[in-house]
Amino acid sequence: MPSPTINKSSWPELMGVNGANAKEIIENENQQVTGVILLKGTSHSLDICCNHVFIWVNDKGNTDEVPTIG
């Protein structure tokens, strides 16, 4: 398991990865954030938050955008 990296703010290496796995990796690498899995195309709050990472997934449950803080 990778050691926590507090300064990490995006995870391009998680493109195409299962959303639940991506959430676990993100939360382990930056313990200051919470991963939020959302289905691509659904609406959500437009609040920009420095402690959330939106993990957009496709209908197969795989990440469809680079997970990024905010």
PDB file of N, CA, C and O in Angstrom:
ATOM      1  N   MET A   1       0.859  -1.177   0.000  1.00  0.00           N
ATOM      2  CA  MET A   1       0.000   0.000   0.000  1.00  0.00           C
ATOM      3  C   MET A   1       0.901   1.236   0.000  1.00  0.00           C
ATOM      4  O   MET A   1       1.831   1.313   0.804  1.00  0.00           O
ATOM      5  N   PRO A   2       0.642   2.213  -0.896  1.00  0.00           N
ATOM      6  CA  PRO A   2       1.473   3.411  -0.938  1.00  0.00           C
ATOM      7  C   PRO A   2       1.333   4.221   0.338  1.00  0.00           C
ATOM      8  O   PRO A   2       0.290   4.217   0.992  1.00  0.00           O
ATOM      9  N   SER A   3       2.418   4.921   0.675  1.00  0.00           N
ATOM     10  CA  SER A   3       2.357   5.788   1.853  1.00  0.00           C
ATOM     11  C   SER A   3       1.579   7.051   1.507  1.00  0.00           C
ATOM     12  O   SER A   3       1.555   7.458   0.346  1.00  0.00           O
ATOM     13  N   PRO A   4       0.936   7.686   2.502  1.00  0.00           N
ATOM     14  CA  PRO A   4       0.136   8.894   2.243  1.00  0.00           C
ATOM     15  C   PRO A   4       0.967  10.024   1.653  1.00  0.00           C
ATOM     16  O   PRO A   4       2.105  10.247   2.067  1.00  0.00           O
ATOM     17  N   THR A   5       0.398  10.736   0.688  1.00  0.00           N
ATOM     18  CA  THR A   5       1.021  11.897   0.075  1.00  0.00           C
ATOM     19  C   THR A   5       0.030  13.043   0.180  1.00  0.00           C
ATOM     20  O   THR A   5      -0.868  13.163  -0.653  1.00  0.00           O
ATOM     21  N   ILE A   6       0.183  13.879   1.185  1.00  0.00           N
ATOM     22  CA  ILE A   6      -0.799  14.921   1.467  1.00  0.00           C
ATOM     23  C   ILE A   6      -0.928  15.922   0.323  1.00  0.00           C
ATOM     24  O   ILE A   6      -2.025  16.425   0.082  1.00  0.00           O
ATOM     25  N   ASN A   7       0.146  16.223  -0.383  1.00  0.00           N
ATOM     26  CA  ASN A   7       0.111  17.260  -1.412  1.00  0.00           C
ATOM     27  C   ASN A   7      -0.486  16.793  -2.735  1.00  0.00           C
ATOM     28  O   ASN A   7      -0.678  17.613  -3.633  1.00  0.00           O
ATOM     29  N   LYS A   8      -0.778  15.539  -2.881  1.00  0.00           N
ATOM     30  CA  LYS A   8      -1.317  15.036  -4.141  1.00  0.00           C
ATOM     31  C   LYS A   8      -2.731  15.558  -4.333  1.00  0.00           C
ATOM     32  O   LYS A   8      -3.549  15.500  -3.415  1.00  0.00           O
ATOM     33  N   SER A   9      -3.023  16.073  -5.540  1.00  0.00           N
ATOM     34  CA  SER A   9      -4.339  16.679  -5.782  1.00  0.00           C
ATOM     35  C   SER A   9      -5.060  16.106  -6.997  1.00  0.00           C
ATOM     36  O   SER A   9      -6.228  16.427  -7.218  1.00  0.00           O
ATOM     37  N   SER A  10      -4.400  15.272  -7.787  1.00  0.00           N
ATOM     38  CA  SER A  10      -5.072  14.624  -8.915  1.00  0.00           C
ATOM     39  C   SER A  10      -4.441  13.252  -9.141  1.00  0.00           C
ATOM     40  O   SER A  10      -3.297  13.000  -8.765  1.00  0.00           O
ATOM     41  N   TRP A  11      -5.218  12.385  -9.762  1.00  0.00           N
ATOM     42  CA  TRP A  11      -4.834  10.989  -9.921  1.00  0.00           C
ATOM     43  C   TRP A  11      -5.069  10.530 -11.358  1.00  0.00           C
ATOM     44  O   TRP A  11      -5.975   9.731 -11.596  1.00  0.00           O
ATOM     45  N   PRO A  12      -4.276  11.011 -12.329  1.00  0.00           N
ATOM     46  CA  PRO A  12      -4.470  10.608 -13.725  1.00  0.00           C
ATOM     47  C   PRO A  12      -4.237   9.109 -13.944  1.00  0.00           C
ATOM     48  O   PRO A  12      -4.781   8.525 -14.881  1.00  0.00           O
ATOM     49  N   GLU A  13      -3.446   8.503 -13.096  1.00  0.00           N
ATOM     50  CA  GLU A  13      -3.162   7.073 -13.229  1.00  0.00           C
ATOM     51  C   GLU A  13      -4.384   6.205 -12.920  1.00  0.00           C
ATOM     52  O   GLU A  13      -4.361   4.999 -13.165  1.00  0.00           O
ATOM     53  N   LEU A  14      -5.450   6.807 -12.385  1.00  0.00           N
ATOM     54  CA  LEU A  14      -6.651   6.045 -12.043  1.00  0.00           C
ATOM     55  C   LEU A  14      -7.722   6.076 -13.132  1.00  0.00           C
ATOM     56  O   LEU A  14      -8.820   5.560 -12.927  1.00  0.00           O
ATOM     57  N   MET A  15      -7.420   6.670 -14.284  1.00  0.00           N
ATOM     58  CA  MET A  15      -8.371   6.652 -15.403  1.00  0.00           C
ATOM     59  C   MET A  15      -8.651   5.209 -15.806  1.00  0.00           C
ATOM     60  O   MET A  15      -7.728   4.428 -16.037  1.00  0.00           O
ATOM     61  N   GLY A  16      -9.942   4.862 -15.886  1.00  0.00           N
ATOM     62  CA  GLY A  16     -10.341   3.528 -16.298  1.00  0.00           C
ATOM     63  C   GLY A  16     -10.389   2.501 -15.177  1.00  0.00           C
ATOM     64  O   GLY A  16     -10.794   1.358 -15.392  1.00  0.00           O
ATOM     65  N   VAL A  17      -9.974   2.911 -13.973  1.00  0.00           N
ATOM     66  CA  VAL A  17      -9.965   2.012 -12.813  1.00  0.00           C
ATOM     67  C   VAL A  17     -11.365   1.964 -12.203  1.00  0.00           C
ATOM     68  O   VAL A  17     -12.110   2.941 -12.287  1.00  0.00           O
ATOM     69  N   ASN A  18     -11.722   0.848 -11.599  1.00  0.00           N
ATOM     70  CA  ASN A  18     -12.992   0.720 -10.892  1.00  0.00           C
ATOM     71  C   ASN A  18     -13.124   1.854  -9.872  1.00  0.00           C
ATOM     72  O   ASN A  18     -12.179   2.145  -9.139  1.00  0.00           O
ATOM     73  N   GLY A  19     -14.297   2.493  -9.827  1.00  0.00           N
ATOM     74  CA  GLY A  19     -14.518   3.652  -8.964  1.00  0.00           C
ATOM     75  C   GLY A  19     -14.270   3.391  -7.495  1.00  0.00           C
ATOM     76  O   GLY A  19     -13.675   4.224  -6.810  1.00  0.00           O
ATOM     77  N   ALA A  20     -14.720   2.239  -6.994  1.00  0.00           N
ATOM     78  CA  ALA A  20     -14.512   1.908  -5.576  1.00  0.00           C
ATOM     79  C   ALA A  20     -13.030   1.729  -5.269  1.00  0.00           C
ATOM     80  O   ALA A  20     -12.557   2.143  -4.211  1.00  0.00           O
ATOM     81  N   ASN A  21     -12.298   1.112  -6.198  1.00  0.00           N
ATOM     82  CA  ASN A  21     -10.852   0.962  -6.013  1.00  0.00           C
ATOM     83  C   ASN A  21     -10.163   2.315  -6.053  1.00  0.00           C
ATOM     84  O   ASN A  21      -9.255   2.577  -5.264  1.00  0.00           O
ATOM     85  N   ALA A  22     -10.594   3.180  -6.975  1.00  0.00           N
ATOM     86  CA  ALA A  22     -10.022   4.522  -7.077  1.00  0.00           C
ATOM     87  C   ALA A  22     -10.247   5.296  -5.781  1.00  0.00           C
ATOM     88  O   ALA A  22      -9.337   5.965  -5.290  1.00  0.00           O
ATOM     89  N   LYS A  23     -11.444   5.208  -5.231  1.00  0.00           N
ATOM     90  CA  LYS A  23     -11.770   5.888  -3.968  1.00  0.00           C
ATOM     91  C   LYS A  23     -10.833   5.442  -2.854  1.00  0.00           C
ATOM     92  O   LYS A  23     -10.308   6.271  -2.110  1.00  0.00           O
ATOM     93  N   GLU A  24     -10.626   4.144  -2.739  1.00  0.00           N
ATOM     94  CA  GLU A  24      -9.743   3.611  -1.699  1.00  0.00           C
ATOM     95  C   GLU A  24      -8.310   4.112  -1.876  1.00  0.00           C
ATOM     96  O   GLU A  24      -7.668   4.514  -0.906  1.00  0.00           O
ATOM     97  N   ILE A  25      -7.813   4.088  -3.108  1.00  0.00           N
ATOM     98  CA  ILE A  25      -6.450   4.547  -3.387  1.00  0.00           C
ATOM     99  C   ILE A  25      -6.310   6.027  -3.053  1.00  0.00           C
ATOM    100  O   ILE A  25      -5.354   6.425  -2.388  1.00  0.00           O
ATOM    101  N   ILE A  26      -7.257   6.845  -3.511  1.00  0.00           N
ATOM    102  CA  ILE A  26      -7.211   8.291  -3.273  1.00  0.00           C
ATOM    103  C   ILE A  26      -7.196   8.585  -1.779  1.00  0.00           C
ATOM    104  O   ILE A  26      -6.377   9.374  -1.307  1.00  0.00           O
ATOM    105  N   GLU A  27      -8.094   7.957  -1.037  1.00  0.00           N
ATOM    106  CA  GLU A  27      -8.190   8.220   0.401  1.00  0.00           C
ATOM    107  C   GLU A  27      -6.967   7.715   1.161  1.00  0.00           C
ATOM    108  O   GLU A  27      -6.637   8.256   2.216  1.00  0.00           O
ATOM    109  N   ASN A  28      -6.289   6.689   0.647  1.00  0.00           N
ATOM    110  CA  ASN A  28      -5.051   6.221   1.270  1.00  0.00           C
ATOM    111  C   ASN A  28      -3.878   7.134   0.944  1.00  0.00           C
ATOM    112  O   ASN A  28      -3.004   7.344   1.785  1.00  0.00           O
ATOM    113  N   GLU A  29      -3.852   7.677  -0.267  1.00  0.00           N
ATOM    114  CA  GLU A  29      -2.738   8.529  -0.675  1.00  0.00           C
ATOM    115  C   GLU A  29      -2.845   9.948  -0.139  1.00  0.00           C
ATOM    116  O   GLU A  29      -1.829  10.611   0.067  1.00  0.00           O
ATOM    117  N   ASN A  30      -4.065  10.417   0.088  1.00  0.00           N
ATOM    118  CA  ASN A  30      -4.254  11.756   0.664  1.00  0.00           C
ATOM    119  C   ASN A  30      -5.354  11.649   1.710  1.00  0.00           C
ATOM    120  O   ASN A  30      -6.541  11.696   1.387  1.00  0.00           O
ATOM    121  N   GLN A  31      -4.953  11.506   2.951  1.00  0.00           N
ATOM    122  CA  GLN A  31      -5.906  11.283   4.029  1.00  0.00           C
ATOM    123  C   GLN A  31      -6.668  12.542   4.423  1.00  0.00           C
ATOM    124  O   GLN A  31      -7.463  12.513   5.362  1.00  0.00           O
ATOM    125  N   GLN A  32      -6.436  13.643   3.719  1.00  0.00           N
ATOM    126  CA  GLN A  32      -7.162  14.886   3.964  1.00  0.00           C
ATOM    127  C   GLN A  32      -8.417  14.998   3.101  1.00  0.00           C
ATOM    128  O   GLN A  32      -9.178  15.955   3.242  1.00  0.00           O
ATOM    129  N   VAL A  33      -8.641  14.026   2.206  1.00  0.00           N
ATOM    130  CA  VAL A  33      -9.781  14.103   1.286  1.00  0.00           C
ATOM    131  C   VAL A  33     -10.688  12.886   1.412  1.00  0.00           C
ATOM    132  O   VAL A  33     -10.296  11.837   1.924  1.00  0.00           O
ATOM    133  N   THR A  34     -11.914  13.063   0.927  1.00  0.00           N
ATOM    134  CA  THR A  34     -12.894  11.986   0.843  1.00  0.00           C
ATOM    135  C   THR A  34     -13.285  11.824  -0.619  1.00  0.00           C
ATOM    136  O   THR A  34     -13.630  12.802  -1.282  1.00  0.00           O
ATOM    137  N   GLY A  35     -13.233  10.615  -1.117  1.00  0.00           N
ATOM    138  CA  GLY A  35     -13.667  10.342  -2.480  1.00  0.00           C
ATOM    139  C   GLY A  35     -15.178  10.236  -2.556  1.00  0.00           C
ATOM    140  O   GLY A  35     -15.811   9.626  -1.695  1.00  0.00           O
ATOM    141  N   VAL A  36     -15.755  10.838  -3.599  1.00  0.00           N
ATOM    142  CA  VAL A  36     -17.201  10.809  -3.813  1.00  0.00           C
ATOM    143  C   VAL A  36     -17.441  10.243  -5.209  1.00  0.00           C
ATOM    144  O   VAL A  36     -17.090  10.874  -6.206  1.00  0.00           O
ATOM    145  N   ILE A  37     -18.034   9.057  -5.281  1.00  0.00           N
ATOM    146  CA  ILE A  37     -18.277   8.399  -6.568  1.00  0.00           C
ATOM    147  C   ILE A  37     -19.596   8.892  -7.147  1.00  0.00           C
ATOM    148  O   ILE A  37     -20.633   8.849  -6.485  1.00  0.00           O
ATOM    149  N   LEU A  38     -19.544   9.366  -8.401  1.00  0.00           N
ATOM    150  CA  LEU A  38     -20.728   9.878  -9.093  1.00  0.00           C
ATOM    151  C   LEU A  38     -20.805   9.271 -10.488  1.00  0.00           C
ATOM    152  O   LEU A  38     -19.788   9.118 -11.165  1.00  0.00           O
ATOM    153  N   LEU A  39     -22.008   8.929 -10.910  1.00  0.00           N
ATOM    154  CA  LEU A  39     -22.218   8.412 -12.260  1.00  0.00           C
ATOM    155  C   LEU A  39     -22.145   9.563 -13.252  1.00  0.00           C
ATOM    156  O   LEU A  39     -22.833  10.572 -13.098  1.00  0.00           O
ATOM    157  N   LYS A  40     -21.308   9.406 -14.267  1.00  0.00           N
ATOM    158  CA  LYS A  40     -21.143  10.435 -15.298  1.00  0.00           C
ATOM    159  C   LYS A  40     -22.503  10.808 -15.879  1.00  0.00           C
ATOM    160  O   LYS A  40     -23.285   9.937 -16.258  1.00  0.00           O
ATOM    161  N   GLY A  41     -22.777  12.109 -15.945  1.00  0.00           N
ATOM    162  CA  GLY A  41     -24.024  12.596 -16.505  1.00  0.00           C
ATOM    163  C   GLY A  41     -25.085  12.900 -15.475  1.00  0.00           C
ATOM    164  O   GLY A  41     -26.114  13.490 -15.803  1.00  0.00           O
ATOM    165  N   THR A  42     -24.851  12.503 -14.213  1.00  0.00           N
ATOM    166  CA  THR A  42     -25.825  12.826 -13.171  1.00  0.00           C
ATOM    167  C   THR A  42     -25.515  14.200 -12.596  1.00  0.00           C
ATOM    168  O   THR A  42     -24.379  14.670 -12.659  1.00  0.00           O
ATOM    169  N   SER A  43     -26.526  14.831 -12.042  1.00  0.00           N
ATOM    170  CA  SER A  43     -26.311  16.157 -11.460  1.00  0.00           C
ATOM    171  C   SER A  43     -25.814  16.011 -10.026  1.00  0.00           C
ATOM    172  O   SER A  43     -26.065  15.010  -9.355  1.00  0.00           O
ATOM    173  N   HIS A  44     -25.107  17.032  -9.585  1.00  0.00           N
ATOM    174  CA  HIS A  44     -24.619  17.082  -8.209  1.00  0.00           C
ATOM    175  C   HIS A  44     -24.454  18.533  -7.816  1.00  0.00           C
ATOM    176  O   HIS A  44     -24.583  19.433  -8.646  1.00  0.00           O
ATOM    177  N   SER A  45     -24.174  18.750  -6.568  1.00  0.00           N
ATOM    178  CA  SER A  45     -23.915  20.099  -6.071  1.00  0.00           C
ATOM    179  C   SER A  45     -22.686  20.652  -6.779  1.00  0.00           C
ATOM    180  O   SER A  45     -21.710  19.931  -6.985  1.00  0.00           O
ATOM    181  N   LEU A  46     -22.727  21.902  -7.145  1.00  0.00           N
ATOM    182  CA  LEU A  46     -21.586  22.528  -7.813  1.00  0.00           C
ATOM    183  C   LEU A  46     -20.587  23.100  -6.815  1.00  0.00           C
ATOM    184  O   LEU A  46     -19.673  23.830  -7.198  1.00  0.00           O
ATOM    185  N   ASP A  47     -20.759  22.772  -5.543  1.00  0.00           N
ATOM    186  CA  ASP A  47     -19.840  23.258  -4.524  1.00  0.00           C
ATOM    187  C   ASP A  47     -18.439  22.743  -4.797  1.00  0.00           C
ATOM    188  O   ASP A  47     -18.228  21.550  -5.011  1.00  0.00           O
ATOM    189  N   ILE A  48     -17.495  23.658  -4.784  1.00  0.00           N
ATOM    190  CA  ILE A  48     -16.092  23.279  -4.904  1.00  0.00           C
ATOM    191  C   ILE A  48     -15.559  23.169  -3.486  1.00  0.00           C
ATOM    192  O   ILE A  48     -15.658  24.111  -2.700  1.00  0.00           O
ATOM    193  N   CYS A  49     -15.005  22.034  -3.172  1.00  0.00           N
ATOM    194  CA  CYS A  49     -14.582  21.765  -1.805  1.00  0.00           C
ATOM    195  C   CYS A  49     -13.163  21.202  -1.829  1.00  0.00           C
ATOM    196  O   CYS A  49     -12.862  20.296  -2.606  1.00  0.00           O
ATOM    197  N   CYS A  50     -12.314  21.730  -0.993  1.00  0.00           N
ATOM    198  CA  CYS A  50     -10.907  21.327  -1.004  1.00  0.00           C
ATOM    199  C   CYS A  50     -10.659  19.984  -0.323  1.00  0.00           C
ATOM    200  O   CYS A  50      -9.518  19.523  -0.277  1.00  0.00           O
ATOM    201  N   ASN A  51     -11.702  19.349   0.205  1.00  0.00           N
ATOM    202  CA  ASN A  51     -11.474  18.052   0.833  1.00  0.00           C
ATOM    203  C   ASN A  51     -12.322  16.938   0.209  1.00  0.00           C
ATOM    204  O   ASN A  51     -12.522  15.887   0.818  1.00  0.00           O
ATOM    205  N   HIS A  52     -12.812  17.176  -1.003  1.00  0.00           N
ATOM    206  CA  HIS A  52     -13.553  16.150  -1.734  1.00  0.00           C
ATOM    207  C   HIS A  52     -12.912  15.915  -3.098  1.00  0.00           C
ATOM    208  O   HIS A  52     -12.431  16.844  -3.747  1.00  0.00           O
ATOM    209  N   VAL A  53     -12.918  14.671  -3.508  1.00  0.00           N
ATOM    210  CA  VAL A  53     -12.485  14.303  -4.853  1.00  0.00           C
ATOM    211  C   VAL A  53     -13.675  13.625  -5.521  1.00  0.00           C
ATOM    212  O   VAL A  53     -14.101  12.548  -5.104  1.00  0.00           O
ATOM    213  N   PHE A  54     -14.207  14.259  -6.558  1.00  0.00           N
ATOM    214  CA  PHE A  54     -15.302  13.646  -7.299  1.00  0.00           C
ATOM    215  C   PHE A  54     -14.718  12.596  -8.231  1.00  0.00           C
ATOM    216  O   PHE A  54     -13.820  12.882  -9.023  1.00  0.00           O
ATOM    217  N   ILE A  55     -15.234  11.385  -8.126  1.00  0.00           N
ATOM    218  CA  ILE A  55     -14.773  10.265  -8.938  1.00  0.00           C
ATOM    219  C   ILE A  55     -15.905   9.928  -9.903  1.00  0.00           C
ATOM    220  O   ILE A  55     -16.851   9.224  -9.550  1.00  0.00           O
ATOM    221  N   TRP A  56     -15.792  10.445 -11.126  1.00  0.00           N
ATOM    222  CA  TRP A  56     -16.829  10.232 -12.142  1.00  0.00           C
ATOM    223  C   TRP A  56     -16.633   8.867 -12.764  1.00  0.00           C
ATOM    224  O   TRP A  56     -15.553   8.551 -13.264  1.00  0.00           O
ATOM    225  N   VAL A  57     -17.694   8.049 -12.734  1.00  0.00           N
ATOM    226  CA  VAL A  57     -17.614   6.707 -13.304  1.00  0.00           C
ATOM    227  C   VAL A  57     -18.621   6.542 -14.438  1.00  0.00           C
ATOM    228  O   VAL A  57     -19.643   7.226 -14.483  1.00  0.00           O
ATOM    229  N   ASN A  58     -18.313   5.624 -15.352  1.00  0.00           N
ATOM    230  CA  ASN A  58     -19.231   5.306 -16.452  1.00  0.00           C
ATOM    231  C   ASN A  58     -20.211   4.225 -16.001  1.00  0.00           C
ATOM    232  O   ASN A  58     -20.208   3.824 -14.837  1.00  0.00           O
ATOM    233  N   ASP A  59     -21.037   3.762 -16.915  1.00  0.00           N
ATOM    234  CA  ASP A  59     -22.053   2.769 -16.556  1.00  0.00           C
ATOM    235  C   ASP A  59     -21.467   1.408 -16.171  1.00  0.00           C
ATOM    236  O   ASP A  59     -22.185   0.546 -15.665  1.00  0.00           O
ATOM    237  N   LYS A  60     -20.176   1.214 -16.406  1.00  0.00           N
ATOM    238  CA  LYS A  60     -19.500  -0.017 -15.979  1.00  0.00           C
ATOM    239  C   LYS A  60     -18.814   0.154 -14.625  1.00  0.00           C
ATOM    240  O   LYS A  60     -18.227  -0.790 -14.096  1.00  0.00           O
ATOM    241  N   GLY A  61     -18.894   1.377 -14.063  1.00  0.00           N
ATOM    242  CA  GLY A  61     -18.308   1.632 -12.747  1.00  0.00           C
ATOM    243  C   GLY A  61     -16.848   2.024 -12.765  1.00  0.00           C
ATOM    244  O   GLY A  61     -16.203   2.072 -11.718  1.00  0.00           O
ATOM    245  N   ASN A  62     -16.306   2.310 -13.966  1.00  0.00           N
ATOM    246  CA  ASN A  62     -14.899   2.690 -14.094  1.00  0.00           C
ATOM    247  C   ASN A  62     -14.758   4.199 -14.247  1.00  0.00           C
ATOM    248  O   ASN A  62     -15.624   4.856 -14.825  1.00  0.00           O
ATOM    249  N   THR A  63     -13.658   4.742 -13.726  1.00  0.00           N
ATOM    250  CA  THR A  63     -13.450   6.188 -13.782  1.00  0.00           C
ATOM    251  C   THR A  63     -13.440   6.665 -15.226  1.00  0.00           C
ATOM    252  O   THR A  63     -12.861   6.031 -16.108  1.00  0.00           O
ATOM    253  N   ASP A  64     -14.097   7.801 -15.443  1.00  0.00           N
ATOM    254  CA  ASP A  64     -14.293   8.341 -16.781  1.00  0.00           C
ATOM    255  C   ASP A  64     -13.617   9.698 -16.943  1.00  0.00           C
ATOM    256  O   ASP A  64     -13.519  10.215 -18.056  1.00  0.00           O
ATOM    257  N   GLU A  65     -13.153  10.277 -15.840  1.00  0.00           N
ATOM    258  CA  GLU A  65     -12.411  11.540 -15.828  1.00  0.00           C
ATOM    259  C   GLU A  65     -11.296  11.408 -14.801  1.00  0.00           C
ATOM    260  O   GLU A  65     -11.354  10.557 -13.914  1.00  0.00           O
ATOM    261  N   VAL A  66     -10.280  12.259 -14.928  1.00  0.00           N
ATOM    262  CA  VAL A  66      -9.195  12.245 -13.950  1.00  0.00           C
ATOM    263  C   VAL A  66      -9.736  12.739 -12.611  1.00  0.00           C
ATOM    264  O   VAL A  66     -10.225  13.866 -12.529  1.00  0.00           O
ATOM    265  N   PRO A  67      -9.660  11.919 -11.558  1.00  0.00           N
ATOM    266  CA  PRO A  67     -10.094  12.382 -10.242  1.00  0.00           C
ATOM    267  C   PRO A  67      -9.188  13.520  -9.756  1.00  0.00           C
ATOM    268  O   PRO A  67      -7.964  13.391  -9.743  1.00  0.00           O
ATOM    269  N   THR A  68      -9.811  14.631  -9.359  1.00  0.00           N
ATOM    270  CA  THR A  68      -9.086  15.826  -8.938  1.00  0.00           C
ATOM    271  C   THR A  68      -9.786  16.450  -7.743  1.00  0.00           C
ATOM    272  O   THR A  68     -11.015  16.450  -7.673  1.00  0.00           O
ATOM    273  N   ILE A  69      -9.018  16.981  -6.808  1.00  0.00           N
ATOM    274  CA  ILE A  69      -9.607  17.661  -5.651  1.00  0.00           C
ATOM    275  C   ILE A  69     -10.409  18.853  -6.132  1.00  0.00           C
ATOM    276  O   ILE A  69      -9.997  19.569  -7.045  1.00  0.00           O
ATOM    277  N   GLY A  70     -11.550  19.058  -5.512  1.00  0.00           N
ATOM    278  CA  GLY A  70     -12.383  20.219  -5.827  1.00  0.00           C
ATOM    279  C   GLY A  70     -13.636  19.782  -6.412  1.00  0.00           C
ATOM    280  O   GLY A  70     -14.481  20.611  -6.751  1.00  0.00           O
TER     281      GLY A  70
END
